[in-house]
Every structure is written in C-alpha cells, then in structure tokens.
Amino acid sequence: MAQPCNRNLVKVLRLSRDMMLLADRGDETRLDSSCGVLFGTLRDSAYKLRHLAEQEIQLHKDAGVWDDKEHDVG
C-alpha cells in the first residue's frame, strides 16, 4: 500500500501541473499586464513546487520507500 507521504508528493506534482495549465490559460485570456504578473508568478511557483517534489521523490527512491508501480504521477 502506498504511504501517505508518497501520495502527498504525487498530489503536489498534479497540483503543480494544474497550476501551470491555469497560468497558460490565464496568459492567453488576460486583459492587462498586471494579470500577466499574476500568471507569471503562478507559473514560477508551479515550477518551484514541481522541482521540490521531484527532489523529495528521488530521496524517497534512494531510501527505498518509493514504489513506482503505486504512484502514477502523470
């Protein structure tokens, strides 16, 4: 069974993907530059969160507590 800490890391990856998609949609439909700042900040935050989650996943793999079969990050 998947450990809660691993499930939460997968959720962070999914959340960061959703944040990136929202930032893209927001940029496509924005009316002014201040919205561009907002969506750019959202995109930057998503990339940072994804990077941190990927680092944690690697640490979990190195420690032997990550099971690739149980965690679909796509």
Secondary structure per residue as TSV (DSSP state, phi and psi in degrees):
chain	resnum	aa	ss	phi	psi
A	1	M	-	360.0	141.7
A	2	A	-	-68.0	139.4
A	3	Q	-	-78.5	143.9
A	4	P	H	-55.5	-37.3
A	5	C	H	-63.6	-37.1
A	6	N	H	-71.7	-40.7
A	7	R	H	-60.5	-39.2
A	8	N	H	-66.9	-35.2
A	9	L	H	-65.3	-39.5
A	10	V	H	-63.0	-39.8
A	11	K	H	-63.5	-37.8
A	12	V	H	-63.7	-41.9
A	13	L	H	-61.1	-43.2
A	14	R	H	-66.4	-41.8
A	15	L	H	-62.3	-42.6
A	16	S	H	-65.1	-36.7
A	17	R	H	-62.9	-43.7
A	18	D	H	-63.3	-38.3
A	19	M	H	-62.8	-41.6
A	20	M	H	-64.6	-42.4
A	21	L	H	-63.7	-42.0
A	22	L	H	-63.8	-41.1
A	23	A	H	-61.4	-40.9
A	24	D	H	-63.7	-47.8
A	25	R	H	-63.3	-40.1
A	26	G	H	-63.6	-41.0
A	27	D	H	-64.3	-36.7
A	28	E	H	-67.4	-26.9
A	29	T	H	-115.9	6.0
A	30	R	-	-69.8	153.4
A	31	L	-	-103.2	-19.3
A	32	D	S	-150.7	173.9
A	33	S	H	-71.4	-26.8
A	34	S	H	-66.9	-32.0
A	35	C	H	-67.3	-34.6
A	36	G	H	-61.8	-38.4
A	37	V	H	-64.1	-44.5
A	38	L	H	-59.9	-49.4
A	39	F	H	-72.3	-29.7
A	40	G	H	-66.8	-39.6
A	41	T	H	-65.6	-41.1
A	42	L	H	-60.4	-44.4
A	43	R	H	-64.2	-45.8
A	44	D	H	-59.3	-43.5
A	45	S	H	-63.6	-39.5
A	46	A	H	-62.2	-43.8
A	47	Y	H	-64.5	-39.8
A	48	K	H	-65.1	-44.5
A	49	L	H	-62.5	-43.2
A	50	R	H	-61.6	-44.0
A	51	H	H	-61.6	-45.2
A	52	L	H	-63.2	-41.6
A	53	A	H	-64.7	-40.7
A	54	E	H	-64.6	-37.0
A	55	Q	H	-64.3	-43.3
A	56	E	H	-64.5	-40.7
A	57	I	H	-60.2	-42.7
A	58	Q	H	-62.6	-39.9
A	59	L	H	-62.7	-39.7
A	60	H	H	-66.9	-37.7
A	61	K	H	-65.0	-45.0
A	62	D	H	-61.8	-32.2
A	63	A	H	-84.5	-7.3
A	64	G	T	80.0	19.7
A	65	V	-	-108.9	11.3
A	66	W	-	-112.2	130.1
A	67	D	-	-116.3	107.9
A	68	D	G	-57.4	-30.7
A	69	K	G	-68.9	-27.2
A	70	E	G	-92.7	-9.2
A	71	H	-	-124.8	98.2
A	72	D	-	-90.3	109.1
A	73	V	-	-92.7	0.5
A	74	G	-	-77.9	360.0
